[in-house]
Amino acid sequence: MNILATGMGWIEHTPGGLNRYFADYLKAMSDYGHEVRGLMTASGESTTAPGYMEDVIRKQEPAGTLTRSRAFRQAFAAQAKRKRPDIYNPHFALYASLITRNLVPQGVPIVTHFHGPWAQEGMVEDKGIGQKLRFQLKKNVELLSYRRSDHFIVLSRYFRDILARDYGMDSDRIHVIPGAVDTQRFRPAPDRRMVREQLGLREDQPVLFCARRLVPRMGIDHLIRAMVRVKREKPETVLYIAGSGIMGKQLEQLASELQLGETVRFLGRVSNEDLVRWYQAADLSIVPTLTLEGFGLVTVEAMACGTPVIGTPYGGTKEILDGLSEELLFADSSPEAMAEKLCSVLQGRTAIPSRQECLDYVLSRYTWDRVAGAVTHVFEQASDKGKGHATR
């Protein structure tokens, strides 16, 4: 099939779950035999993006939201005119909102990947003046885009429920297809001891790793507070936090105030290569998200490297970890619950799956070949009988 997809940014320049998924997903669909074309923006900067990926901003210059949205519209029109797509597959509501139905060739179904409630995420992370107005504007943009869609793909039952309940979309047109991980890149280290040495880690040192954007809903502050008890009961343990965001300085100050300078260390944004090495080296990967965790790509990335993950019992994180062991879930998202679980695991009072069991679990459920097959089935269904549902 000829698939024309619109995303958001390029993973090299703007790390994040949506951009990571979009890049890996299009590669998987291409490998599966489809002809794909992906539109995204890297603002004209050089990338290692494959030939089927187009940066809609051709010059390296600042581009505002409206400029980027118009660029997506123009690039889409050009691509649709060059070769009629069999499916239009948007992944980000803002840039999809200006691609109106009259731009999509007649009879071409729109199958939207819903990566999360954009407006609601903004409410959680944005506490500034005008928060409610920005929420309503974003929600209107989302509704504008989703009401044009014939079918939806979501990465968890949690997001299926949000899309149906909060956006009024027909649940019969929502297909749950969990995400996947590139198991050629995220895999156990041939020599884990050497990787730990390269990162400056002692062989006998318990290492916790957390890769998250440093924003309120990720729960990093709760995890840092939990480390007070961990330090007291298992003092040699060190938590390494990778990522950047608006809470960066605040979190560093919190760790300092709690006298965790040697126990909690901030790595900043790490390269894709170093991210894999940290997963491989860690004894545990922690996912402390408070809310709106639609899938939790970091969870399967870590387990693909053989590292057990302990996460909060919400959304996609719970759906992934529950299938392996309930012992991988905190009781709730409080610092006290996190501290209790971490101390219990680190002290050997709670048994969790082995590194091999984590790897086997991912290989049996979260591969891109499986995703490509499931998405192809939805696209074929949409092409055959999915037309006519959306608002024209």
Stockholm file with secondary structure:
# STOCKHOLM 1.0

chainA/1-392         MNILATGMGWIEHTPGGLNRYFADYLKAMSDYGHEVRGLMTASGESTTAPGYMEDVIRKQEPAGTLTRSRAFRQAFAAQAKRKRPDIYNPHFALYASLITRNLVPQGVPIVTHFHGPWAQEGMVEDKGIGQKLRFQLKKNVELLSYRRSDHFIVLSRYFRDILARDYGMDSDRIHVIPGAVDTQRFRPAPDRRMVREQLGLREDQPVLFCARRLVPRMGIDHLIRAMVRVKREKPETVLYIAGSGIMGKQLEQLASELQLGETVRFLGRVSNEDLVRWYQAADLSIVPTLTLEGFGLVTVEAMACGTPVIGTPYGGTKEILDGLSEELLFADSSPEAMAEKLCSVLQGRTAIPSRQECLDYVLSRYTWDRVAGAVTHVFEQASDKGKGHATR
#=GR chainA/1-392 SS CEEEEEEEECTTTSCSHHHHHHHHHHHHHHHTTCEEEEEEECTTCCCCCCTTEEESCCSSSCCCHHHHHHHHHHHHHHHHHHSCCSEEEECCHHHHTTSCGGGSCTTCCBEEEECCCHHHHHHHHCCSTTHHHHHHHHHHHHHHHHTTCSEEEESSHHHHHHHHHHHCCCGGGEEECCCCCCTTTSCCCTTHHHHHHHTTCCTTCCEEEEECCSSGGGCHHHHHHHHHHHHHHSTTCEEEEECCCTTHHHHHHHHHHTTCTTTEEEEESCCHHHHHHHHHHCSEEEECCCSCCSSCHHHHHHHHTTCCEEECSSHHHHHHHHTTCGGGBCSSSSHHHHHHHHHHHHTTSSCCCCHHHHHHHHHHHCCHHHHHHHHHHHHHHHHHHCTTCSCC
#=GC SS_cons         CEEEEEEEECTTTSCSHHHHHHHHHHHHHHHTTCEEEEEEECTTCCCCCCTTEEESCCSSSCCCHHHHHHHHHHHHHHHHHHSCCSEEEECCHHHHTTSCGGGSCTTCCBEEEECCCHHHHHHHHCCSTTHHHHHHHHHHHHHHHHTTCSEEEESSHHHHHHHHHHHCCCGGGEEECCCCCCTTTSCCCTTHHHHHHHTTCCTTCCEEEEECCSSGGGCHHHHHHHHHHHHHHSTTCEEEEECCCTTHHHHHHHHHHTTCTTTEEEEESCCHHHHHHHHHHCSEEEECCCSCCSSCHHHHHHHHTTCCEEECSSHHHHHHHHTTCGGGBCSSSSHHHHHHHHHHHHTTSSCCCCHHHHHHHHHHHCCHHHHHHHHHHHHHHHHHHCTTCSCC
//
